[in-house]
């Protein structure tokens, strides 16, 4: 039975065995693991204990996901006027490449509206902690009117339930080493795979390899053909699995042992 066959409730995957950390140590903020540092070894498959902290992730559609933490903090990515979760999130992140990635009129019930650009110029800077969720941004550039708007967009990183989740936003270019260092270690990457409006297919493959996350969840595609083209290319090196539902529950203990693409249905 493959990894996809174990997607039920908390997805049963591959356990992680790591060097123990003293109880008084600072919480991990998704730092990149260096080759000389502590190593994480994936052991044989075993079911995860019921009390393991987990995050629920739902693909709403386009580039919007609803992320829910163990303490009930909710986040909507690339919040806009067209594709929204049914519930009003506590945190909304946005990008301005197109109006399907932002809104000028966010629901007033949203406590934190994090725009991936700075209306006053320069890079946006966000670092927000809400209960058991930590959110920050990494600025990127966008194509704008035939030129480049430097620091005009952002990737957002969410630390929740011990997982480091990166939403790449409307990414238009390859990442530099500075970008990769700013992202840090990523466990789950939400990647735009249209291959045209965002980064081209080979560029996205190169980017995902550089980020080196165990789990990739595709978004921002406009046809079955476009998605299948991405899966055929990345499937040469990644395991491909599909979920019957748009919601998956993940934890550090359920990360796959082999780099995996998980396709979630969305509208």
Backbone bond lengths (Angstrom), bond angles and torsions (degrees), N, CA, C in turn:
res aa  C-N    CA-C-N  psi(-1)  N-CA   C-N-CA  omega(-1)  CA-C   N-CA-C  phi
1 X - - - 1.466 - - 1.516 109.77 -
2 X 1.348 118.92 128.80 1.451 122.89 -178.89 1.517 111.61 -79.52
3 X 1.334 114.09 178.42 1.467 118.70 -177.70 1.505 111.46 -60.43
4 X 1.353 117.22 -36.19 1.457 120.36 -178.14 1.509 112.17 -64.62
5 X 1.340 117.95 -28.85 1.448 120.64 -179.43 1.507 112.84 -70.05
6 X 1.313 116.32 -11.77 1.456 119.27 -178.41 1.523 112.06 -105.66
7 X 1.356 116.88 12.96 1.454 120.44 176.81 1.518 109.37 -79.92
8 X 1.308 117.14 97.17 1.459 122.21 177.14 1.506 106.84 -158.80
9 X 1.337 116.33 120.35 1.453 118.88 -175.44 1.506 107.88 63.90
10 X 1.311 117.08 -122.04 1.462 120.39 170.77 1.499 106.65 -78.12
11 X 1.311 117.28 124.13 1.455 120.69 -175.24 1.508 107.99 -66.58
12 X 1.344 117.03 123.83 1.444 120.76 178.84 1.503 108.41 -80.96
13 X 1.307 117.03 126.88 1.452 120.91 -175.02 1.498 112.25 -138.93
14 X 1.308 115.72 -133.42 1.442 121.83 -177.12 1.512 108.68 -110.81
15 X 1.351 117.20 130.19 1.450 121.47 -177.40 1.517 109.88 -74.54
16 X 1.323 116.29 152.98 1.446 121.97 176.77 1.515 108.93 -110.42
17 X 1.312 117.09 130.92 1.447 121.92 173.75 1.510 107.35 -110.88
18 X 1.338 118.05 123.90 1.457 120.39 -176.68 1.514 110.32 -132.69
19 X 1.327 116.30 161.18 1.446 121.16 174.07 1.511 108.59 -62.11
20 X 1.316 118.27 133.06 1.456 121.53 -176.50 1.517 110.41 -67.12
21 X 1.344 115.21 150.17 1.452 122.28 -179.52 1.512 108.29 -114.48
22 X 1.331 119.68 134.65 1.450 121.23 179.19 1.519 111.43 -55.26
23 X 1.334 116.01 147.19 1.461 120.90 -175.57 1.518 112.13 -61.03
24 X 1.362 117.54 -27.86 1.448 119.98 -176.10 1.521 112.85 -87.57
25 X 1.341 118.10 -1.35 1.462 121.04 -176.48 1.520 110.90 -66.90
26 X 1.347 115.82 152.12 1.457 120.80 176.94 1.526 110.21 -63.57
27 X 1.346 118.39 144.09 1.470 120.34 176.84 1.520 110.76 -58.44
28 X 1.317 116.80 141.97 1.451 121.34 179.64 1.520 110.24 -68.62
29 X 1.318 116.25 129.70 1.458 121.43 -179.60 1.517 110.72 -110.19
30 X 1.311 117.17 52.07 1.455 122.74 176.29 1.524 113.47 54.23
31 X 1.353 119.17 47.15 1.465 118.86 176.56 1.510 110.78 -75.83
32 X 1.344 116.42 149.43 1.458 119.18 176.15 1.512 109.18 -70.74
33 X 1.346 115.78 134.51 1.454 120.20 176.62 1.519 109.01 -79.31
34 X 1.320 117.46 126.31 1.455 121.18 177.92 1.515 108.85 -93.03
35 X 1.337 115.26 157.57 1.463 119.92 -173.81 1.523 112.10 -59.60
36 X 1.340 115.85 -32.70 1.456 118.62 -176.52 1.523 112.28 -84.38
37 X 1.317 117.76 -8.21 1.451 120.40 -173.99 1.510 112.85 -85.88
38 X 1.369 116.52 -170.34 1.470 120.80 178.90 1.506 110.57 -59.86
39 X 1.288 117.76 141.35 1.460 122.48 -178.39 1.516 110.30 -105.95
40 X 1.315 115.72 149.89 1.461 122.78 175.89 1.519 107.18 -111.05
41 X 1.298 116.40 126.50 1.459 121.11 -178.69 1.520 108.97 -112.17
42 X 1.333 116.66 129.52 1.454 120.71 178.93 1.517 109.10 -86.31
43 X 1.319 115.62 124.20 1.459 120.58 -177.12 1.514 110.26 -92.71
44 X 1.319 116.75 -176.34 1.458 121.44 178.45 1.518 110.03 -64.58
45 X 1.316 115.65 157.72 1.457 121.41 -178.19 1.517 111.80 -59.94
46 X 1.324 115.92 136.70 1.459 120.77 170.65 1.523 108.12 -152.43
47 X 1.341 119.24 148.23 1.458 120.95 178.83 1.524 110.83 -62.49
48 X 1.330 115.75 148.94 1.456 121.29 -179.51 1.521 109.57 -86.66
49 X 1.327 116.42 140.74 1.455 120.47 177.46 1.521 109.92 -62.38
50 X 1.336 115.69 147.44 1.460 120.46 -174.91 1.521 111.92 -60.91
51 X 1.353 117.34 -28.65 1.456 119.71 -175.76 1.525 113.07 -85.92
52 X 1.325 118.39 0.80 1.459 120.40 -179.68 1.526 109.91 -61.87
53 X 1.355 117.67 130.61 1.470 119.57 178.82 1.518 110.57 -63.59
54 X 1.319 115.97 139.62 1.464 119.90 -175.33 1.524 109.58 -144.37
55 X 1.325 115.70 155.87 1.456 122.83 177.39 1.519 108.23 -117.15
56 X 1.319 116.25 140.60 1.458 121.90 176.96 1.525 108.81 -101.80
57 X 1.318 115.59 129.77 1.461 121.66 -177.02 1.520 108.85 -126.78
58 X 1.323 116.26 126.65 1.465 122.25 -179.99 1.525 109.74 -121.83
59 X 1.326 116.20 128.11 1.458 120.70 175.18 1.520 108.45 -83.03
60 X 1.327 116.57 108.65 1.465 121.79 -179.85 1.519 109.84 -78.71
61 X 1.335 116.61 -38.05 1.459 121.72 178.99 1.508 111.43 144.39
62 X 1.349 116.02 158.36 1.465 124.62 179.47 1.534 109.47 57.48
63 X 1.325 119.20 -103.89 1.465 121.14 177.54 1.525 111.23 -122.73
64 X 1.313 116.49 16.63 1.460 121.60 -175.67 1.522 111.28 -103.56
65 X 1.328 114.96 124.00 1.452 123.38 172.36 1.521 108.29 -120.56
66 X 1.313 116.33 149.14 1.457 121.62 169.90 1.524 106.96 -106.28
67 X 1.319 116.03 120.57 1.456 122.78 -179.69 1.518 108.03 -109.98
68 X 1.338 117.50 130.94 1.465 121.19 179.89 1.518 109.68 -126.42
69 X 1.322 115.69 127.50 1.457 121.88 -177.39 1.527 110.81 -85.37
70 X 1.335 117.75 167.45 1.470 120.20 177.24 1.528 113.23 -57.57
71 X 1.349 118.22 -29.60 1.465 121.42 179.77 1.524 112.50 -91.99
72 X 1.327 117.26 7.62 1.452 120.66 174.08 1.506 115.93 89.13
73 X 1.332 118.43 10.57 1.466 120.73 174.45 1.525 108.29 -72.14
74 X 1.326 117.23 130.76 1.464 121.40 -178.08 1.528 110.43 -114.72
75 X 1.339 115.21 140.71 1.462 122.66 -178.77 1.522 107.98 -131.19
76 X 1.321 117.34 135.57 1.465 122.27 171.16 1.515 108.48 -114.92
77 X 1.330 116.62 125.54 1.463 120.88 179.48 1.527 110.76 -89.10
78 X 1.332 116.19 149.72 1.468 122.94 -179.58 1.533 111.27 41.48
79 X 1.317 114.31 53.39 1.463 123.26 -177.57 1.527 109.75 -64.52
80 X 1.339 117.62 131.36 1.469 121.07 -174.41 1.521 110.42 -148.25
81 X 1.317 116.66 -175.15 1.466 121.57 -176.57 1.523 113.79 -88.18
82 X 1.326 118.40 -7.61 1.454 121.56 -171.96 1.530 113.68 -108.18
83 X 1.316 115.85 -43.10 1.465 121.35 -177.91 1.528 107.29 -122.05
84 X 1.333 115.79 105.98 1.459 120.08 -177.27 1.525 110.04 -131.27
85 X 1.333 117.36 150.02 1.469 119.24 172.10 1.522 109.94 -67.74
86 X 1.317 116.60 159.35 1.465 120.59 -178.98 1.518 111.80 -68.62
87 X 1.322 116.22 -28.36 1.453 120.61 179.70 1.524 110.46 -97.63
88 X 1.328 117.17 149.16 1.462 121.31 175.90 1.525 107.86 -78.76
89 X 1.329 118.15 119.96 1.464 119.71 -176.65 1.525 112.15 -75.71
90 X 1.322 116.07 160.95 1.460 120.37 173.71 1.529 110.71 -78.44
91 X 1.352 115.30 -31.79 1.461 121.71 -178.44 1.522 108.13 -128.11
92 X 1.331 117.17 135.77 1.466 121.80 174.77 1.519 108.82 -127.58
93 X 1.327 116.23 129.94 1.463 120.64 173.01 1.521 108.40 -107.95
94 X 1.351 116.39 151.22 1.463 119.90 -176.37 1.519 110.79 -143.82
95 X 1.335 115.40 155.58 1.460 123.95 170.65 1.522 108.16 -130.02
96 X 1.317 117.27 155.81 1.472 119.61 -170.84 1.520 114.79 -110.85
97 X 1.331 118.97 13.61 1.459 119.80 -178.76 1.527 111.59 -58.39
98 X 1.344 116.34 -42.14 1.465 122.51 177.95 1.521 108.42 -145.48
99 X 1.344 116.01 162.07 1.459 118.21 -175.95 1.522 113.81 -73.65
100 X 1.326 117.57 -0.90 1.463 120.18 172.07 1.534 111.19 -87.16
101 X 1.332 115.52 8.24 1.464 120.76 -178.94 1.526 112.64 -125.01
102 X 1.325 117.13 0.26 1.465 119.67 179.45 1.517 109.42 -157.89
103 X 1.321 116.10 170.84 1.457 121.97 172.65 1.517 108.93 -144.05
104 X 1.294 116.31 147.81 1.466 121.50 172.99 1.519 111.23 -87.86
105 X 1.340 116.01 -5.58 1.466 120.20 -177.68 1.532 110.28 -131.26
106 X 1.333 117.62 66.96 1.466 119.49 178.77 1.522 110.93 -65.64
107 X 1.310 116.49 151.47 1.460 121.02 178.70 1.529 109.26 -56.13
108 X 1.333 118.13 131.55 1.470 120.48 -177.93 1.523 113.46 -63.53
109 X 1.322 117.01 -14.42 1.458 119.93 178.85 1.516 113.87 -78.64
110 X 1.335 117.56 -7.30 1.466 121.21 179.78 1.528 108.49 -78.23
111 X 1.327 116.28 124.48 1.462 120.55 -176.62 1.527 112.48 -75.90
112 X 1.331 117.46 -36.12 1.464 121.58 -176.16 1.528 109.09 -130.96
113 X 1.330 116.84 114.00 1.459 122.63 176.03 1.527 107.13 -107.15
114 X 1.325 116.46 111.69 1.463 121.68 -174.18 1.531 109.13 -110.50
115 X 1.311 115.63 105.88 1.461 121.11 179.52 1.531 109.62 -87.00
116 X 1.313 115.44 136.32 1.462 120.07 -177.33 1.504 113.92 -79.13
117 X 1.311 118.92 9.72 1.458 124.93 177.57 1.524 108.27 -137.11
118 X 1.300 116.04 160.61 1.461 121.51 179.16 1.530 108.16 -105.97
119 X 1.332 118.11 112.87 1.470 120.21 -179.19 1.528 113.15 -58.54
120 X 1.333 117.03 -20.98 1.457 121.41 -178.25 1.530 112.59 -96.01
121 X 1.342 116.32 6.15 1.446 120.64 -179.47 1.509 112.63 94.25
122 X 1.332 116.11 159.07 1.447 120.30 -177.08 1.517 110.90 79.94
123 X 1.316 118.09 176.88 1.463 121.18 -177.84 1.523 112.41 -74.17
124 X 1.326 116.00 145.66 1.461 120.59 170.49 1.521 108.43 -71.04
125 X 1.325 116.43 147.99 1.454 121.70 179.27 1.522 108.67 -135.66
126 X 1.331 115.18 110.98 1.458 120.32 179.44 1.525 109.98 -128.19
127 X 1.291 115.91 136.55 1.459 122.45 170.68 1.518 106.41 -152.54
128 X 1.337 115.09 104.27 1.469 121.68 -171.97 1.517 109.88 -127.38
129 X 1.313 116.47 133.39 1.465 121.82 173.57 1.520 108.45 -117.02
130 X 1.321 116.78 124.26 1.466 122.93 177.35 1.522 107.12 -128.94
131 X 1.327 116.08 109.16 1.462 121.50 -177.07 1.532 110.59 51.35
132 X 1.336 118.22 -112.37 1.464 120.95 -175.44 1.523 113.08 -100.26
133 X 1.333 117.09 20.54 1.473 121.52 -179.90 1.519 109.48 -121.84
134 X 1.334 115.97 137.33 1.470 122.82 175.41 1.523 107.24 -124.77
135 X 1.324 116.37 125.34 1.472 122.12 -175.98 1.516 109.79 -123.48
136 X 1.331 116.34 136.53 1.457 120.83 173.91 1.530 108.76 -146.81
137 X 1.318 116.26 166.32 1.463 120.16 -178.80 1.515 111.00 -121.47
138 X 1.317 115.88 155.71 1.461 123.91 173.38 1.526 106.46 -125.48
139 X 1.340 119.69 110.54 1.466 121.34 -175.74 1.531 112.61 -64.88
140 X 1.339 115.53 145.41 1.464 123.33 174.04 1.531 108.16 -133.94
141 X 1.323 116.31 171.21 1.467 121.56 179.60 1.520 110.33 -97.67
142 X 1.328 116.24 158.16 1.463 119.94 174.68 1.521 110.10 -133.94
143 X 1.337 114.36 154.08 1.466 120.31 171.46 1.523 107.88 -75.68
144 X 1.304 116.38 133.38 1.465 119.95 -176.88 1.521 109.63 -146.91
145 X 1.360 116.15 108.96 1.460 120.65 176.73 1.513 113.67 59.19
146 X 1.345 116.53 36.99 1.449 120.29 179.10 1.512 114.40 84.46
147 X 1.320 117.74 -1.28 1.457 121.28 177.71 1.530 109.15 -126.02
148 X 1.307 116.70 -173.96 1.461 121.52 -179.37 1.512 110.14 -109.94
149 X 1.328 116.26 127.92 1.466 121.61 172.76 1.524 107.04 -96.81
150 X 1.325 115.81 100.66 1.456 119.85 -176.68 1.527 110.43 -68.88
151 X 1.328 115.04 135.14 1.471 122.74 -178.00 1.530 111.40 59.49
152 X 1.338 116.74 29.24 1.453 120.39 -176.64 1.510 115.11 -82.77
153 X 1.315 118.03 -12.82 1.460 123.30 178.62 1.524 108.69 -133.54
154 X 1.335 116.02 -178.86 1.463 120.36 176.12 1.514 111.02 -147.54
155 X 1.313 114.97 149.79 1.452 122.13 159.97 1.528 106.10 -92.29
156 X 1.321 117.27 145.18 1.464 120.39 178.35 1.523 109.48 -116.14
157 X 1.321 115.91 139.47 1.461 122.93 178.51 1.522 108.26 -116.44
158 X 1.330 114.93 130.84 1.463 121.88 -179.88 1.525 109.08 -119.15
159 X 1.318 116.81 123.53 1.462 119.77 171.48 1.517 107.29 -102.26
160 X 1.310 115.22 120.49 1.460 120.87 -178.64 1.527 108.71 -154.25
161 X 1.316 116.66 135.52 1.463 122.79 179.84 1.530 111.63 55.16
162 X 1.326 116.60 33.80 1.454 120.23 179.41 1.508 114.53 77.62
163 X 1.323 117.57 1.14 1.461 122.11 178.69 1.522 110.56 -100.56
164 X 1.327 116.38 147.48 1.456 122.95 174.35 1.523 107.58 -110.46
165 X 1.323 116.45 109.21 1.464 122.72 -174.81 1.521 108.68 -110.46
166 X 1.332 116.97 126.62 1.473 121.30 179.21 1.518 110.51 -112.92
167 X 1.321 116.66 128.30 1.461 123.56 172.62 1.519 106.41 -103.51
168 X 1.337 117.69 115.32 1.459 121.02 -172.54 1.518 113.91 -77.40
169 X 1.343 117.60 -7.21 1.452 119.88 178.25 1.516 111.71 65.83
170 X 1.333 116.07 -147.89 1.469 122.14 -179.22 1.524 107.48 -98.04
171 X 1.330 116.41 70.51 1.456 121.53 -171.06 1.524 111.73 -73.49
172 X 1.336 116.68 130.64 1.463 122.25 -175.61 1.517 114.18 -113.18
173 X 1.310 119.16 -2.84 1.462 120.01 -173.28 1.523 110.82 -151.50
174 X 1.333 115.20 163.03 1.451 120.35 174.61 1.524 109.48 -65.83
175 X 1.310 116.23 153.10 1.454 121.11 179.96 1.525 110.13 -87.97
176 X 1.303 115.46 139.14 1.458 120.91 174.22 1.527 109.22 -82.78
177 X 1.321 116.04 171.71 1.459 119.68 175.93 1.528 110.90 -61.55
178 X 1.333 116.89 -33.89 1.468 119.92 177.05 1.526 110.92 -62.76
179 X 1.340 116.82 -42.06 1.463 119.81 176.69 1.528 110.75 -60.09
180 X 1.321 115.67 -46.27 1.465 120.12 -177.13 1.514 111.02 -63.59
181 X 1.329 117.21 -40.62 1.456 120.06 178.41 1.524 110.47 -66.58
182 X 1.329 116.70 -36.70 1.463 120.04 178.93 1.523 111.54 -68.45
183 X 1.340 117.09 -35.69 1.461 119.59 176.31 1.516 110.82 -65.03
184 X 1.339 116.76 -42.26 1.449 120.15 -175.43 1.517 111.77 77.37
185 X 1.315 116.03 -163.79 1.457 119.85 179.28 1.526 109.25 -71.39
186 X 1.318 115.86 129.45 1.458 121.61 -179.79 1.523 108.70 -119.51
187 X 1.333 116.02 132.46 1.464 122.13 178.65 1.518 112.30 -95.30
188 X 1.330 116.32 -38.15 1.465 122.44 -177.82 1.524 107.81 -132.62
189 X 1.333 117.34 127.78 1.457 120.10 179.25 1.525 109.26 -119.86
190 X 1.327 115.83 129.80 1.464 123.80 177.46 1.513 106.43 -98.97
191 X 1.337 116.73 110.42 1.462 121.48 -164.16 1.521 112.90 -119.07
192 X 1.355 118.27 130.84 1.464 121.14 173.48 1.527 109.90 -74.20
193 X 1.317 117.19 127.25 1.468 119.92 -171.72 1.532 112.67 -124.69
194 X 1.338 118.41 22.15 1.461 120.51 -179.39 1.522 111.94 -67.11
195 X 1.342 117.61 -28.34 1.454 120.75 175.73 1.513 115.58 76.95
196 X 1.343 117.60 10.67 1.465 119.12 -179.33 1.528 111.39 -142.19
197 X 1.319 117.81 -62.56 1.458 120.63 -179.92 1.522 111.01 -66.64
198 X 1.331 116.70 -35.18 1.456 121.14 174.17 1.528 107.82 -101.18
199 X 1.303 117.67 -147.27 1.463 121.62 -178.55 1.521 110.50 -68.33
200 X 1.343 117.32 145.61 1.457 119.97 179.29 1.527 110.59 -67.30
201 X 1.329 116.19 167.21 1.464 121.71 -171.44 1.529 112.28 -56.55
202 X 1.339 116.70 -51.43 1.465 119.05 -178.01 1.526 111.08 -66.31
203 X 1.319 116.54 -34.56 1.454 120.07 177.33 1.517 111.95 -64.76
204 X 1.340 116.12 -39.86 1.456 119.09 178.61 1.523 111.15 -68.35
205 X 1.321 117.11 -40.09 1.468 120.05 176.88 1.525 110.14 -60.00
206 X 1.340 116.50 -45.01 1.465 120.65 178.47 1.526 110.81 -61.17
207 X 1.328 116.39 -40.37 1.463 121.34 179.89 1.518 111.59 -64.29
208 X 1.326 116.65 -44.83 1.456 120.27 -178.65 1.522 111.41 -66.15
209 X 1.317 116.58 -36.37 1.464 119.46 176.30 1.525 110.73 -65.59
210 X 1.328 116.71 -38.00 1.458 120.23 179.80 1.532 111.34 -67.87
211 X 1.325 116.93 -39.33 1.460 120.35 178.25 1.520 110.78 -69.67
212 X 1.341 116.18 -37.83 1.466 122.41 171.61 1.529 112.85 62.60
213 X 1.328 116.91 43.00 1.462 120.80 176.70 1.530 109.96 -82.36
214 X 1.330 118.97 143.82 1.457 120.59 177.64 1.524 113.68 -63.67
215 X 1.351 116.94 -28.09 1.459 120.52 -174.64 1.517 110.60 -130.45
216 X 1.339 116.64 127.63 1.464 124.21 176.67 1.521 108.14 -115.48
217 X 1.324 116.72 130.57 1.465 121.66 175.11 1.527 107.72 -118.77
218 X 1.337 118.34 114.55 1.471 120.66 -176.62 1.520 112.83 -75.14
219 X 1.327 115.37 150.60 1.469 123.11 177.18 1.526 106.83 -148.67
220 X 1.326 115.86 179.07 1.465 122.63 172.22 1.525 111.85 53.63
221 X 1.325 115.21 57.57 1.466 120.40 171.95 1.524 107.40 -129.15
222 X 1.319 116.54 156.29 1.454 120.20 -168.56 1.518 114.51 -116.41
223 X 1.320 116.29 0.77 1.458 119.46 179.70 1.519 109.17 -162.15
224 X 1.328 115.25 161.13 1.459 119.83 174.09 1.516 110.18 -62.17
225 X 1.337 116.25 -37.42 1.459 120.30 178.74 1.522 111.41 -59.83
226 X 1.333 116.31 -44.86 1.456 119.94 -179.41 1.515 112.27 -63.70
227 X 1.332 116.29 -42.53 1.460 120.01 177.60 1.522 110.85 -64.66
228 X 1.330 116.28 -46.10 1.469 120.04 -178.08 1.521 111.42 -63.73
229 X 1.314 117.84 -33.61 1.461 121.04 177.32 1.531 109.93 -62.86
230 X 1.331 116.36 -43.72 1.461 120.30 177.54 1.527 111.13 -64.32
231 X 1.334 116.30 -44.54 1.464 119.97 -178.39 1.528 111.25 -64.36
232 X 1.326 116.89 -38.80 1.461 119.90 179.51 1.523 110.65 -63.96
233 X 1.325 116.36 -37.82 1.472 119.79 -179.93 1.523 111.27 -72.50
234 X 1.314 117.98 -49.35 1.460 120.17 -176.98 1.525 111.50 -76.11
235 X 1.328 116.49 -22.50 1.462 120.62 -179.61 1.512 113.82 -65.11
236 X 1.339 117.05 -12.20 1.459 119.98 176.32 1.523 110.92 -67.90
237 X 1.315 116.39 -24.03 1.466 120.67 -176.52 1.520 113.76 -128.55
238 X 1.308 118.23 -13.91 1.462 122.57 -178.91 1.523 109.64 -116.15
239 X 1.318 115.99 151.21 1.454 120.06 169.73 1.522 108.22 -77.31
240 X 1.315 117.86 139.02 1.463 122.88 180.00 1.520 109.12 -109.88
241 X 1.317 116.26 129.62 1.455 119.69 177.59 1.521 109.04 -140.96
242 X 1.310 116.86 150.85 1.461 122.00 -177.88 1.522 110.09 -123.89
243 X 1.307 115.83 140.66 1.457 122.15 176.16 1.525 109.21 -99.79
244 X 1.322 116.52 145.08 1.458 120.90 177.65 1.523 111.60 -78.35
245 X 1.330 116.95 -16.93 1.459 121.16 -177.49 1.524 109.49 -124.09
246 X 1.344 117.54 157.40 1.468 120.12 -178.28 1.522 113.76 -79.55
247 X 1.316 117.78 -1.76 1.464 121.89 -176.40 1.516 110.74 -113.53
248 X 1.327 115.54 136.59 1.456 121.22 176.73 1.526 107.91 -137.26
249 X 1.308 116.98 145.84 1.456 122.82 177.18 1.522 108.40 -112.32
250 X 1.327 116.09 126.58 1.456 121.42 -171.99 1.526 111.50 -129.03
251 X 1.314 115.23 152.94 1.455 121.58 172.43 1.518 108.34 -146.27
252 X 1.328 116.82 171.25 1.462 119.27 177.13 1.525 110.62 -58.34
253 X 1.324 115.95 -35.97 1.460 120.50 -177.28 1.527 113.06 -71.57
254 X 1.323 117.52 -16.53 1.468 119.42 -177.28 1.520 113.38 -104.68
255 X 1.325 117.78 7.58 1.460 119.09 176.74 1.522 109.97 -64.00
256 X 1.324 117.34 140.25 1.466 119.52 -178.82 1.528 111.75 -69.55
257 X 1.317 115.85 149.13 1.452 120.90 178.43 1.507 112.92 -74.62
258 X 1.323 117.51 -26.74 1.458 122.62 177.15 1.517 108.39 -110.47
259 X 1.341 119.53 140.45 1.465 120.35 177.48 1.523 111.18 -50.61
260 X 1.318 116.03 128.20 1.472 122.33 -169.36 1.508 111.54 -132.97
261 X 1.320 116.64 141.37 1.461 122.89 169.81 1.521 107.27 -103.89
262 X 1.312 116.72 123.91 1.466 122.11 178.42 1.520 108.45 -111.28
263 X 1.327 116.98 117.38 1.464 122.41 179.80 1.521 108.72 -94.08
264 X 1.334 115.17 121.60 1.461 121.83 176.02 1.518 108.81 -106.72
265 X 1.332 118.79 130.00 1.467 119.55 177.90 1.522 110.51 -67.75
266 X 1.298 116.75 141.58 1.467 121.99 177.93 1.504 109.36 -152.14
267 X 1.310 117.01 163.67 1.467 119.30 -178.43 1.524 110.96 -88.95
